[in-house]
Amino acid sequence: MLSIFLTATGADQAVGMGLVGFSLLLFTYYTIWVIILPFVDSDHVAHQYFLQREYSVILPGIAALILLLSVGTFIGVVTWKNRKPKKVD
């Protein structure tokens, strides 16, 4: 019975691989942008493929804020729906 819940369909595997590929691409882009690019001359052609350095702090900050707001909203909604009415004696 447990094996029913552990098997993934082909669509689930494709979505999972897509998410892993996207995460790997995003991690590689950000690593090159933040760690390697500051050591490359500013007139090098590689700089045209990356945003300005200020965005390397702003974008993850916005993403973290959205994540925290989403998690907080989810917890608030679940808590609100699961509260029990007070018994009147």
Backbone as JSON Lines, residues from 0, in Angstrom:
{"i":0,"aa":"M","n":[0.83,-1.19,0.0],"ca":[0.0,0.0,0.0],"c":[0.87,1.26,0.0]}
{"i":1,"aa":"L","n":[1.99,1.24,0.7],"ca":[2.87,2.4,0.77],"c":[3.5,2.69,-0.58]}
{"i":2,"aa":"S","n":[3.7,1.66,-1.4],"ca":[4.33,1.88,-2.7],"c":[3.45,2.71,-3.62]}
{"i":3,"aa":"I","n":[2.15,2.77,-3.35],"ca":[1.26,3.58,-4.17],"c":[1.62,5.05,-4.03]}
{"i":4,"aa":"F","n":[1.97,5.46,-2.82],"ca":[2.27,6.86,-2.57],"c":[3.69,7.24,-2.97]}
{"i":5,"aa":"L","n":[4.55,6.28,-3.18],"ca":[5.94,6.56,-3.48],"c":[6.25,6.55,-4.97]}
{"i":6,"aa":"T","n":[5.32,6.13,-5.78],"ca":[5.58,6.1,-7.21],"c":[5.15,7.42,-7.83]}
{"i":7,"aa":"A","n":[5.99,7.94,-8.67],"ca":[5.69,9.19,-9.36],"c":[5.37,8.89,-10.81]}
{"i":8,"aa":"T","n":[4.42,9.61,-11.33],"ca":[4.06,9.43,-12.73],"c":[5.11,10.11,-13.6]}
{"i":9,"aa":"G","n":[5.0,9.88,-14.88],"ca":[5.94,10.51,-15.81],"c":[5.84,12.02,-15.8]}
{"i":10,"aa":"A","n":[4.62,12.52,-15.63],"ca":[4.41,13.97,-15.58],"c":[5.07,14.56,-14.33]}
{"i":11,"aa":"D","n":[4.93,13.86,-13.19],"ca":[5.55,14.34,-11.96],"c":[7.07,14.36,-12.09]}
{"i":12,"aa":"Q","n":[7.62,13.35,-12.7],"ca":[9.07,13.3,-12.9],"c":[9.53,14.4,-13.84]}
{"i":13,"aa":"A","n":[8.76,14.67,-14.87],"ca":[9.12,15.74,-15.82],"c":[9.08,17.1,-15.13]}
{"i":14,"aa":"V","n":[8.05,17.34,-14.33],"ca":[7.96,18.61,-13.61],"c":[9.11,18.73,-12.62]}
{"i":15,"aa":"G","n":[9.41,17.63,-11.92],"ca":[10.53,17.64,-10.97],"c":[11.86,17.91,-11.64]}
{"i":16,"aa":"M","n":[12.1,17.28,-12.76],"ca":[13.34,17.52,-13.49],"c":[13.4,18.94,-14.03]}
{"i":17,"aa":"G","n":[12.26,19.47,-14.44],"ca":[12.21,20.85,-14.9],"c":[12.55,21.82,-13.78]}
{"i":18,"aa":"L","n":[12.02,21.58,-12.59],"ca":[12.32,22.43,-11.44],"c":[13.79,22.32,-11.04]}
{"i":19,"aa":"V","n":[14.33,21.13,-11.08],"ca":[15.75,20.95,-10.76],"c":[16.61,21.67,-11.8]}
{"i":20,"aa":"G","n":[16.27,21.54,-13.07],"ca":[17.02,22.22,-14.12],"c":[16.95,23.73,-13.99]}
{"i":21,"aa":"F","n":[15.75,24.26,-13.7],"ca":[15.59,25.7,-13.51],"c":[16.4,26.19,-12.32]}
{"i":22,"aa":"S","n":[16.36,25.44,-11.23],"ca":[17.11,25.82,-10.03],"c":[18.61,25.8,-10.3]}
{"i":23,"aa":"L","n":[19.08,24.81,-11.02],"ca":[20.49,24.73,-11.36],"c":[20.91,25.89,-12.27]}
{"i":24,"aa":"L","n":[20.08,26.22,-13.23],"ca":[20.36,27.34,-14.12],"c":[20.39,28.66,-13.35]}
{"i":25,"aa":"L","n":[19.42,28.86,-12.47],"ca":[19.37,30.08,-11.67],"c":[20.56,30.18,-10.72]}
{"i":26,"aa":"F","n":[20.94,29.08,-10.09],"ca":[22.08,29.07,-9.19],"c":[23.37,29.38,-9.95]}
{"i":27,"aa":"T","n":[23.54,28.8,-11.12],"ca":[24.74,29.04,-11.92],"c":[24.81,30.5,-12.37]}
{"i":28,"aa":"Y","n":[23.7,31.04,-12.85],"ca":[23.65,32.44,-13.28],"c":[24.01,33.36,-12.14]}
{"i":29,"aa":"Y","n":[23.38,33.16,-10.98],"ca":[23.61,34.04,-9.83],"c":[25.04,33.92,-9.32]}
{"i":30,"aa":"T","n":[25.6,32.71,-9.31],"ca":[26.97,32.51,-8.85],"c":[27.95,33.23,-9.76]}
{"i":31,"aa":"I","n":[27.78,33.11,-11.06],"ca":[28.66,33.8,-11.99],"c":[28.51,35.31,-11.83]}
{"i":32,"aa":"W","n":[27.26,35.77,-11.68],"ca":[26.96,37.19,-11.58],"c":[27.56,37.83,-10.34]}
{"i":33,"aa":"V","n":[27.47,37.13,-9.21],"ca":[27.88,37.73,-7.94],"c":[29.34,37.42,-7.58]}
{"i":34,"aa":"I","n":[29.83,36.25,-7.91],"ca":[31.17,35.85,-7.46],"c":[32.23,36.07,-8.53]}
{"i":35,"aa":"I","n":[31.95,35.73,-9.76],"ca":[32.99,35.77,-10.8],"c":[33.04,37.11,-11.54]}
{"i":36,"aa":"L","n":[31.86,37.67,-11.85],"ca":[31.81,38.88,-12.68],"c":[32.51,40.1,-12.08]}
{"i":37,"aa":"P","n":[32.54,40.3,-10.77],"ca":[33.27,41.46,-10.25],"c":[34.77,41.44,-10.57]}
{"i":38,"aa":"F","n":[35.32,40.29,-10.87],"ca":[36.74,40.18,-11.19],"c":[37.03,40.29,-12.68]}
{"i":39,"aa":"V","n":[35.99,40.45,-13.49],"ca":[36.14,40.58,-14.93],"c":[36.09,42.06,-15.28]}
{"i":40,"aa":"D","n":[36.88,42.48,-16.25],"ca":[36.9,43.88,-16.67],"c":[35.5,44.35,-17.05]}
{"i":41,"aa":"S","n":[35.2,45.6,-16.72],"ca":[33.84,46.12,-16.95],"c":[33.51,46.29,-18.44]}
{"i":42,"aa":"D","n":[34.5,46.32,-19.3],"ca":[34.22,46.44,-20.74],"c":[34.16,45.08,-21.44]}
{"i":43,"aa":"H","n":[34.24,44.01,-20.69],"ca":[34.17,42.66,-21.27],"c":[32.74,42.39,-21.76]}
{"i":44,"aa":"V","n":[32.63,41.59,-22.8],"ca":[31.34,41.3,-23.42],"c":[30.41,40.52,-22.49]}
{"i":45,"aa":"A","n":[30.93,39.84,-21.51],"ca":[30.09,39.05,-20.59],"c":[29.17,39.91,-19.75]}
{"i":46,"aa":"H","n":[29.52,41.15,-19.54],"ca":[28.7,42.03,-18.7],"c":[27.35,42.36,-19.32]}
{"i":47,"aa":"Q","n":[27.22,42.23,-20.62],"ca":[25.95,42.55,-21.27],"c":[24.87,41.5,-20.99]}
{"i":48,"aa":"Y","n":[25.26,40.32,-20.5],"ca":[24.31,39.26,-20.21],"c":[23.81,39.27,-18.78]}
{"i":49,"aa":"F","n":[24.28,40.19,-17.97],"ca":[23.93,40.24,-16.55],"c":[23.39,41.62,-16.19]}
{"i":50,"aa":"L","n":[22.53,41.64,-15.19],"ca":[22.0,42.9,-14.69],"c":[23.07,43.64,-13.89]}
{"i":51,"aa":"Q","n":[22.74,44.88,-13.49],"ca":[23.67,45.64,-12.67],"c":[23.81,44.97,-11.3]}
{"i":52,"aa":"R","n":[24.92,45.24,-10.61],"ca":[25.21,44.57,-9.35],"c":[24.22,44.9,-8.25]}
{"i":53,"aa":"E","n":[23.59,46.06,-8.3],"ca":[22.63,46.44,-7.26],"c":[21.48,45.43,-7.18]}
{"i":54,"aa":"Y","n":[21.11,44.89,-8.32],"ca":[20.02,43.94,-8.36],"c":[20.37,42.6,-7.72]}
{"i":55,"aa":"S","n":[21.64,42.33,-7.53],"ca":[22.03,41.07,-6.9],"c":[21.64,41.03,-5.43]}
{"i":56,"aa":"V","n":[21.35,42.18,-4.84],"ca":[20.86,42.24,-3.47],"c":[19.36,42.49,-3.45]}
{"i":57,"aa":"I","n":[18.89,43.33,-4.35],"ca":[17.48,43.71,-4.36],"c":[16.57,42.53,-4.72]}
{"i":58,"aa":"L","n":[16.9,41.78,-5.76],"ca":[16.03,40.69,-6.21],"c":[15.88,39.57,-5.19]}
{"i":59,"aa":"P","n":[16.97,39.06,-4.57],"ca":[16.78,38.06,-3.53],"c":[16.03,38.6,-2.31]}
{"i":60,"aa":"G","n":[16.21,39.89,-2.0],"ca":[15.46,40.49,-0.9],"c":[13.97,40.52,-1.17]}
{"i":61,"aa":"I","n":[13.59,40.89,-2.39],"ca":[12.18,40.89,-2.77],"c":[11.63,39.46,-2.76]}
{"i":62,"aa":"A","n":[12.42,38.52,-3.27],"ca":[11.96,37.12,-3.27],"c":[11.77,36.6,-1.84]}
{"i":63,"aa":"A","n":[12.69,36.95,-0.94],"ca":[12.55,36.52,0.46],"c":[11.32,37.16,1.1]}
{"i":64,"aa":"L","n":[11.07,38.43,0.81],"ca":[9.9,39.1,1.35],"c":[8.61,38.45,0.86]}
{"i":65,"aa":"I","n":[8.55,38.14,-0.42],"ca":[7.37,37.47,-0.98],"c":[7.19,36.09,-0.35]}
{"i":66,"aa":"L","n":[8.29,35.36,-0.17],"ca":[8.21,34.04,0.46],"c":[7.7,34.14,1.88]}
{"i":67,"aa":"L","n":[8.23,35.07,2.67],"ca":[7.79,35.23,4.05],"c":[6.32,35.66,4.12]}
{"i":68,"aa":"L","n":[5.91,36.56,3.25],"ca":[4.51,36.97,3.23],"c":[3.59,35.81,2.83]}
{"i":69,"aa":"S","n":[4.02,35.0,1.88],"ca":[3.21,33.85,1.46],"c":[3.08,32.83,2.58]}
{"i":70,"aa":"V","n":[4.18,32.51,3.23],"ca":[4.14,31.54,4.33],"c":[3.3,32.08,5.48]}
{"i":71,"aa":"G","n":[3.49,33.36,5.81],"ca":[2.7,33.96,6.89],"c":[1.22,33.98,6.57]}
{"i":72,"aa":"T","n":[0.87,34.31,5.34],"ca":[-0.53,34.3,4.93],"c":[-1.11,32.9,4.99]}
{"i":73,"aa":"F","n":[-0.36,31.91,4.52],"ca":[-0.82,30.52,4.56],"c":[-1.07,30.07,6.0]}
{"i":74,"aa":"I","n":[-0.12,30.36,6.88],"ca":[-0.29,29.97,8.28],"c":[-1.48,30.69,8.9]}
{"i":75,"aa":"G","n":[-1.65,31.97,8.58],"ca":[-2.8,32.71,9.1],"c":[-4.12,32.15,8.63]}
{"i":76,"aa":"V","n":[-4.22,31.8,7.34],"ca":[-5.46,31.25,6.8],"c":[-5.76,29.9,7.42]}
{"i":77,"aa":"V","n":[-4.76,29.03,7.54],"ca":[-4.98,27.71,8.13],"c":[-5.38,27.85,9.6]}
{"i":78,"aa":"T","n":[-4.73,28.74,10.32],"ca":[-5.06,28.95,11.73],"c":[-6.48,29.5,11.86]}
{"i":79,"aa":"W","n":[-6.85,30.43,11.0],"ca":[-8.18,31.02,11.06],"c":[-9.27,29.98,10.77]}
{"i":80,"aa":"K","n":[-9.03,29.12,9.79],"ca":[-10.02,28.1,9.44],"c":[-10.12,27.0,10.49]}
{"i":81,"aa":"N","n":[-9.07,26.74,11.23],"ca":[-9.07,25.64,12.2],"c":[-9.47,26.06,13.61]}
{"i":82,"aa":"R","n":[-9.77,27.32,13.81],"ca":[-10.17,27.7,15.18],"c":[-11.55,27.17,15.47]}
{"i":83,"aa":"K","n":[-11.74,26.82,16.72],"ca":[-13.01,26.22,17.14],"c":[-13.82,27.27,17.88]}
{"i":84,"aa":"P","n":[-15.13,27.26,17.66],"ca":[-15.96,28.22,18.37],"c":[-16.0,27.9,19.87]}
{"i":85,"aa":"K","n":[-16.15,28.94,20.66],"ca":[-16.23,28.75,22.11],"c":[-17.56,28.14,22.47]}
{"i":86,"aa":"K","n":[-17.51,27.24,23.47],"ca":[-18.75,26.62,23.95],"c":[-19.43,27.57,24.91]}
{"i":87,"aa":"V","n":[-20.72,27.67,24.75],"ca":[-21.51,28.5,25.65],"c":[-22.17,27.58,26.66]}
{"i":88,"aa":"D","n":[-21.92,27.82,27.94],"ca":[-22.52,26.96,28.98],"c":[-23.89,27.41,29.35]}
